[in-house]
Amino acid sequence: MPPSWIILSSFYAVDPSLNPIVLALVGATGATIGRFILKRISHLFRRFVGESQKSNLDIIGNFLNRRKYGYALASFLFAATPLPSNMLFVAYGLMRAKSIGLYIGFWIGRVIAYYIMISISHVVLVPFIQLFEDRFVGILIADAIGIGVVIFFTFIDWGTLITKRKFKLIRPNIWRF
């Protein structure tokens, strides 16, 4: 599936009379609803995560909860940049994140990113489509890397990282299925 900004930019390329701000608002709203559903579904898979990974997910969740704009800022940064945000919301689901800020930050970041991408689509769209044309392997590799990053995220000892500012990995347990 192509990135949603390509679809929005394609609508704009086909009909330049469309308002780019309205396209960005509609696209960001749809993307945010999709991330809400993804977070809710991924929450169900927490029971398959080992206890040490659950503990680490809770530590990073508590850390973000203590920050006034922790979730909002993290979500905004992922939404406003080319970083893949699906895996962020899978991690939010596994952390049992319960902040409205994560959706607000994501929505604002996506509105800005979509508006910029729609506005410059005539310069960016054609080369980007040519890059991925008949190259599904690249898309699959990018998705696999995103999944790997989320798995790696669960192996970080967040307690040590946050309290002692030292990076340490937890011995990985095979997830129970």
MODELLER restraints for C-alpha pairs under 7 A, 6 or more apart:
rsr = mdl.restraints
at = mdl.atoms
rsr.add(forms.Gaussian(group=physical.xy_distance, feature=features.Distance(at['CA:5:A'], at['CA:114:A']), mean=5.93, stdev=0.5))
rsr.add(forms.Gaussian(group=physical.xy_distance, feature=features.Distance(at['CA:5:A'], at['CA:117:A']), mean=6.66, stdev=0.5))
rsr.add(forms.Gaussian(group=physical.xy_distance, feature=features.Distance(at['CA:6:A'], at['CA:125:A']), mean=6.87, stdev=0.5))
rsr.add(forms.Gaussian(group=physical.xy_distance, feature=features.Distance(at['CA:8:A'], at['CA:23:A']), mean=6.56, stdev=0.5))
rsr.add(forms.Gaussian(group=physical.xy_distance, feature=features.Distance(at['CA:8:A'], at['CA:118:A']), mean=6.78, stdev=0.5))
rsr.add(forms.Gaussian(group=physical.xy_distance, feature=features.Distance(at['CA:9:A'], at['CA:118:A']), mean=4.85, stdev=0.5))
rsr.add(forms.Gaussian(group=physical.xy_distance, feature=features.Distance(at['CA:9:A'], at['CA:121:A']), mean=5.79, stdev=0.5))
rsr.add(forms.Gaussian(group=physical.xy_distance, feature=features.Distance(at['CA:12:A'], at['CA:18:A']), mean=6.12, stdev=0.5))
rsr.add(forms.Gaussian(group=physical.xy_distance, feature=features.Distance(at['CA:20:A'], at['CA:115:A']), mean=6.16, stdev=0.5))
rsr.add(forms.Gaussian(group=physical.xy_distance, feature=features.Distance(at['CA:20:A'], at['CA:118:A']), mean=6.32, stdev=0.5))
rsr.add(forms.Gaussian(group=physical.xy_distance, feature=features.Distance(at['CA:20:A'], at['CA:119:A']), mean=6.85, stdev=0.5))
rsr.add(forms.Gaussian(group=physical.xy_distance, feature=features.Distance(at['CA:21:A'], at['CA:115:A']), mean=6.10, stdev=0.5))
rsr.add(forms.Gaussian(group=physical.xy_distance, feature=features.Distance(at['CA:24:A'], at['CA:111:A']), mean=5.15, stdev=0.5))
rsr.add(forms.Gaussian(group=physical.xy_distance, feature=features.Distance(at['CA:24:A'], at['CA:114:A']), mean=5.07, stdev=0.5))
rsr.add(forms.Gaussian(group=physical.xy_distance, feature=features.Distance(at['CA:24:A'], at['CA:115:A']), mean=5.17, stdev=0.5))
rsr.add(forms.Gaussian(group=physical.xy_distance, feature=features.Distance(at['CA:25:A'], at['CA:111:A']), mean=5.69, stdev=0.5))
rsr.add(forms.Gaussian(group=physical.xy_distance, feature=features.Distance(at['CA:28:A'], at['CA:107:A']), mean=5.55, stdev=0.5))
rsr.add(forms.Gaussian(group=physical.xy_distance, feature=features.Distance(at['CA:28:A'], at['CA:110:A']), mean=5.17, stdev=0.5))
rsr.add(forms.Gaussian(group=physical.xy_distance, feature=features.Distance(at['CA:28:A'], at['CA:111:A']), mean=5.33, stdev=0.5))
rsr.add(forms.Gaussian(group=physical.xy_distance, feature=features.Distance(at['CA:29:A'], at['CA:107:A']), mean=6.61, stdev=0.5))
rsr.add(forms.Gaussian(group=physical.xy_distance, feature=features.Distance(at['CA:32:A'], at['CA:103:A']), mean=6.50, stdev=0.5))
rsr.add(forms.Gaussian(group=physical.xy_distance, feature=features.Distance(at['CA:32:A'], at['CA:106:A']), mean=6.85, stdev=0.5))
rsr.add(forms.Gaussian(group=physical.xy_distance, feature=features.Distance(at['CA:32:A'], at['CA:107:A']), mean=5.94, stdev=0.5))
rsr.add(forms.Gaussian(group=physical.xy_distance, feature=features.Distance(at['CA:35:A'], at['CA:86:A']), mean=6.90, stdev=0.5))
rsr.add(forms.Gaussian(group=physical.xy_distance, feature=features.Distance(at['CA:35:A'], at['CA:89:A']), mean=6.26, stdev=0.5))
rsr.add(forms.Gaussian(group=physical.xy_distance, feature=features.Distance(at['CA:38:A'], at['CA:89:A']), mean=6.58, stdev=0.5))
rsr.add(forms.Gaussian(group=physical.xy_distance, feature=features.Distance(at['CA:38:A'], at['CA:90:A']), mean=6.57, stdev=0.5))
rsr.add(forms.Gaussian(group=physical.xy_distance, feature=features.Distance(at['CA:39:A'], at['CA:89:A']), mean=5.17, stdev=0.5))
rsr.add(forms.Gaussian(group=physical.xy_distance, feature=features.Distance(at['CA:39:A'], at['CA:90:A']), mean=5.51, stdev=0.5))
rsr.add(forms.Gaussian(group=physical.xy_distance, feature=features.Distance(at['CA:39:A'], at['CA:92:A']), mean=6.27, stdev=0.5))
rsr.add(forms.Gaussian(group=physical.xy_distance, feature=features.Distance(at['CA:39:A'], at['CA:93:A']), mean=4.40, stdev=0.5))
rsr.add(forms.Gaussian(group=physical.xy_distance, feature=features.Distance(at['CA:40:A'], at['CA:93:A']), mean=6.09, stdev=0.5))
rsr.add(forms.Gaussian(group=physical.xy_distance, feature=features.Distance(at['CA:42:A'], at['CA:90:A']), mean=5.38, stdev=0.5))
rsr.add(forms.Gaussian(group=physical.xy_distance, feature=features.Distance(at['CA:42:A'], at['CA:93:A']), mean=5.00, stdev=0.5))
rsr.add(forms.Gaussian(group=physical.xy_distance, feature=features.Distance(at['CA:42:A'], at['CA:94:A']), mean=6.18, stdev=0.5))
rsr.add(forms.Gaussian(group=physical.xy_distance, feature=features.Distance(at['CA:43:A'], at['CA:93:A']), mean=4.18, stdev=0.5))
rsr.add(forms.Gaussian(group=physical.xy_distance, feature=features.Distance(at['CA:43:A'], at['CA:94:A']), mean=5.03, stdev=0.5))
rsr.add(forms.Gaussian(group=physical.xy_distance, feature=features.Distance(at['CA:43:A'], at['CA:96:A']), mean=6.29, stdev=0.5))
rsr.add(forms.Gaussian(group=physical.xy_distance, feature=features.Distance(at['CA:45:A'], at['CA:94:A']), mean=7.00, stdev=0.5))
rsr.add(forms.Gaussian(group=physical.xy_distance, feature=features.Distance(at['CA:46:A'], at['CA:94:A']), mean=5.18, stdev=0.5))
rsr.add(forms.Gaussian(group=physical.xy_distance, feature=features.Distance(at['CA:48:A'], at['CA:175:A']), mean=5.82, stdev=0.5))
rsr.add(forms.Gaussian(group=physical.xy_distance, feature=features.Distance(at['CA:48:A'], at['CA:176:A']), mean=5.08, stdev=0.5))
rsr.add(forms.Gaussian(group=physical.xy_distance, feature=features.Distance(at['CA:48:A'], at['CA:177:A']), mean=6.18, stdev=0.5))
rsr.add(forms.Gaussian(group=physical.xy_distance, feature=features.Distance(at['CA:49:A'], at['CA:175:A']), mean=5.45, stdev=0.5))
rsr.add(forms.Gaussian(group=physical.xy_distance, feature=features.Distance(at['CA:49:A'], at['CA:176:A']), mean=6.76, stdev=0.5))
rsr.add(forms.Gaussian(group=physical.xy_distance, feature=features.Distance(at['CA:50:A'], at['CA:173:A']), mean=6.35, stdev=0.5))
rsr.add(forms.Gaussian(group=physical.xy_distance, feature=features.Distance(at['CA:50:A'], at['CA:175:A']), mean=6.13, stdev=0.5))
rsr.add(forms.Gaussian(group=physical.xy_distance, feature=features.Distance(at['CA:53:A'], at['CA:154:A']), mean=5.38, stdev=0.5))
rsr.add(forms.Gaussian(group=physical.xy_distance, feature=features.Distance(at['CA:53:A'], at['CA:155:A']), mean=6.38, stdev=0.5))
rsr.add(forms.Gaussian(group=physical.xy_distance, feature=features.Distance(at['CA:56:A'], at['CA:154:A']), mean=6.83, stdev=0.5))
rsr.add(forms.Gaussian(group=physical.xy_distance, feature=features.Distance(at['CA:56:A'], at['CA:157:A']), mean=5.99, stdev=0.5))
rsr.add(forms.Gaussian(group=physical.xy_distance, feature=features.Distance(at['CA:56:A'], at['CA:158:A']), mean=5.33, stdev=0.5))
rsr.add(forms.Gaussian(group=physical.xy_distance, feature=features.Distance(at['CA:56:A'], at['CA:159:A']), mean=6.65, stdev=0.5))
rsr.add(forms.Gaussian(group=physical.xy_distance, feature=features.Distance(at['CA:57:A'], at['CA:95:A']), mean=5.06, stdev=0.5))
rsr.add(forms.Gaussian(group=physical.xy_distance, feature=features.Distance(at['CA:57:A'], at['CA:154:A']), mean=6.66, stdev=0.5))
rsr.add(forms.Gaussian(group=physical.xy_distance, feature=features.Distance(at['CA:58:A'], at['CA:95:A']), mean=5.84, stdev=0.5))
rsr.add(forms.Gaussian(group=physical.xy_distance, feature=features.Distance(at['CA:59:A'], at['CA:158:A']), mean=6.11, stdev=0.5))
rsr.add(forms.Gaussian(group=physical.xy_distance, feature=features.Distance(at['CA:59:A'], at['CA:159:A']), mean=6.06, stdev=0.5))
rsr.add(forms.Gaussian(group=physical.xy_distance, feature=features.Distance(at['CA:60:A'], at['CA:158:A']), mean=6.06, stdev=0.5))
rsr.add(forms.Gaussian(group=physical.xy_distance, feature=features.Distance(at['CA:61:A'], at['CA:95:A']), mean=5.84, stdev=0.5))
rsr.add(forms.Gaussian(group=physical.xy_distance, feature=features.Distance(at['CA:61:A'], at['CA:97:A']), mean=6.44, stdev=0.5))
rsr.add(forms.Gaussian(group=physical.xy_distance, feature=features.Distance(at['CA:64:A'], at['CA:70:A']), mean=4.62, stdev=0.5))
rsr.add(forms.Gaussian(group=physical.xy_distance, feature=features.Distance(at['CA:64:A'], at['CA:71:A']), mean=5.92, stdev=0.5))
rsr.add(forms.Gaussian(group=physical.xy_distance, feature=features.Distance(at['CA:71:A'], at['CA:99:A']), mean=6.91, stdev=0.5))
rsr.add(forms.Gaussian(group=physical.xy_distance, feature=features.Distance(at['CA:71:A'], at['CA:101:A']), mean=5.81, stdev=0.5))
rsr.add(forms.Gaussian(group=physical.xy_distance, feature=features.Distance(at['CA:71:A'], at['CA:102:A']), mean=4.73, stdev=0.5))
rsr.add(forms.Gaussian(group=physical.xy_distance, feature=features.Distance(at['CA:72:A'], at['CA:101:A']), mean=4.43, stdev=0.5))
rsr.add(forms.Gaussian(group=physical.xy_distance, feature=features.Distance(at['CA:72:A'], at['CA:102:A']), mean=4.44, stdev=0.5))
rsr.add(forms.Gaussian(group=physical.xy_distance, feature=features.Distance(at['CA:72:A'], at['CA:104:A']), mean=6.46, stdev=0.5))
rsr.add(forms.Gaussian(group=physical.xy_distance, feature=features.Distance(at['CA:72:A'], at['CA:105:A']), mean=4.26, stdev=0.5))
rsr.add(forms.Gaussian(group=physical.xy_distance, feature=features.Distance(at['CA:73:A'], at['CA:105:A']), mean=6.15, stdev=0.5))
rsr.add(forms.Gaussian(group=physical.xy_distance, feature=features.Distance(at['CA:75:A'], at['CA:102:A']), mean=5.41, stdev=0.5))
rsr.add(forms.Gaussian(group=physical.xy_distance, feature=features.Distance(at['CA:75:A'], at['CA:105:A']), mean=5.26, stdev=0.5))
rsr.add(forms.Gaussian(group=physical.xy_distance, feature=features.Distance(at['CA:75:A'], at['CA:106:A']), mean=4.73, stdev=0.5))
rsr.add(forms.Gaussian(group=physical.xy_distance, feature=features.Distance(at['CA:76:A'], at['CA:105:A']), mean=4.35, stdev=0.5))
rsr.add(forms.Gaussian(group=physical.xy_distance, feature=features.Distance(at['CA:76:A'], at['CA:106:A']), mean=4.70, stdev=0.5))
rsr.add(forms.Gaussian(group=physical.xy_distance, feature=features.Distance(at['CA:76:A'], at['CA:108:A']), mean=6.73, stdev=0.5))
rsr.add(forms.Gaussian(group=physical.xy_distance, feature=features.Distance(at['CA:76:A'], at['CA:109:A']), mean=4.70, stdev=0.5))
rsr.add(forms.Gaussian(group=physical.xy_distance, feature=features.Distance(at['CA:77:A'], at['CA:109:A']), mean=6.92, stdev=0.5))
rsr.add(forms.Gaussian(group=physical.xy_distance, feature=features.Distance(at['CA:78:A'], at['CA:84:A']), mean=6.97, stdev=0.5))
rsr.add(forms.Gaussian(group=physical.xy_distance, feature=features.Distance(at['CA:78:A'], at['CA:85:A']), mean=5.68, stdev=0.5))
rsr.add(forms.Gaussian(group=physical.xy_distance, feature=features.Distance(at['CA:79:A'], at['CA:85:A']), mean=6.50, stdev=0.5))
rsr.add(forms.Gaussian(group=physical.xy_distance, feature=features.Distance(at['CA:79:A'], at['CA:106:A']), mean=5.29, stdev=0.5))
rsr.add(forms.Gaussian(group=physical.xy_distance, feature=features.Distance(at['CA:79:A'], at['CA:109:A']), mean=4.75, stdev=0.5))
rsr.add(forms.Gaussian(group=physical.xy_distance, feature=features.Distance(at['CA:79:A'], at['CA:110:A']), mean=5.07, stdev=0.5))
rsr.add(forms.Gaussian(group=physical.xy_distance, feature=features.Distance(at['CA:80:A'], at['CA:109:A']), mean=4.35, stdev=0.5))
rsr.add(forms.Gaussian(group=physical.xy_distance, feature=features.Distance(at['CA:80:A'], at['CA:110:A']), mean=5.68, stdev=0.5))
rsr.add(forms.Gaussian(group=physical.xy_distance, feature=features.Distance(at['CA:80:A'], at['CA:112:A']), mean=6.62, stdev=0.5))
rsr.add(forms.Gaussian(group=physical.xy_distance, feature=features.Distance(at['CA:80:A'], at['CA:113:A']), mean=5.06, stdev=0.5))
rsr.add(forms.Gaussian(group=physical.xy_distance, feature=features.Distance(at['CA:84:A'], at['CA:146:A']), mean=6.92, stdev=0.5))
rsr.add(forms.Gaussian(group=physical.xy_distance, feature=features.Distance(at['CA:87:A'], at['CA:146:A']), mean=6.23, stdev=0.5))
rsr.add(forms.Gaussian(group=physical.xy_distance, feature=features.Distance(at['CA:87:A'], at['CA:147:A']), mean=6.54, stdev=0.5))
rsr.add(forms.Gaussian(group=physical.xy_distance, feature=features.Distance(at['CA:87:A'], at['CA:150:A']), mean=6.12, stdev=0.5))
rsr.add(forms.Gaussian(group=physical.xy_distance, feature=features.Distance(at['CA:91:A'], at['CA:150:A']), mean=6.55, stdev=0.5))
rsr.add(forms.Gaussian(group=physical.xy_distance, feature=features.Distance(at['CA:155:A'], at['CA:169:A']), mean=5.52, stdev=0.5))
rsr.add(forms.Gaussian(group=physical.xy_distance, feature=features.Distance(at['CA:155:A'], at['CA:170:A']), mean=5.19, stdev=0.5))
rsr.add(forms.Gaussian(group=physical.xy_distance, feature=features.Distance(at['CA:155:A'], at['CA:172:A']), mean=6.17, stdev=0.5))
rsr.add(forms.Gaussian(group=physical.xy_distance, feature=features.Distance(at['CA:156:A'], at['CA:168:A']), mean=6.12, stdev=0.5))
rsr.add(forms.Gaussian(group=physical.xy_distance, feature=features.Distance(at['CA:156:A'], at['CA:169:A']), mean=4.58, stdev=0.5))
rsr.add(forms.Gaussian(group=physical.xy_distance, feature=features.Distance(at['CA:156:A'], at['CA:170:A']), mean=5.97, stdev=0.5))
rsr.add(forms.Gaussian(group=physical.xy_distance, feature=features.Distance(at['CA:157:A'], at['CA:168:A']), mean=5.46, stdev=0.5))
rsr.add(forms.Gaussian(group=physical.xy_distance, feature=features.Distance(at['CA:157:A'], at['CA:169:A']), mean=5.37, stdev=0.5))
rsr.add(forms.Gaussian(group=physical.xy_distance, feature=features.Distance(at['CA:157:A'], at['CA:170:A']), mean=5.70, stdev=0.5))
rsr.add(forms.Gaussian(group=physical.xy_distance, feature=features.Distance(at['CA:160:A'], at['CA:166:A']), mean=5.91, stdev=0.5))
rsr.add(forms.Gaussian(group=physical.xy_distance, feature=features.Distance(at['CA:160:A'], at['CA:167:A']), mean=6.93, stdev=0.5))
rsr.add(forms.Gaussian(group=physical.xy_distance, feature=features.Distance(at['CA:160:A'], at['CA:168:A']), mean=6.91, stdev=0.5))
rsr.add(forms.Gaussian(group=physical.xy_distance, feature=features.Distance(at['CA:161:A'], at['CA:167:A']), mean=5.24, stdev=0.5))
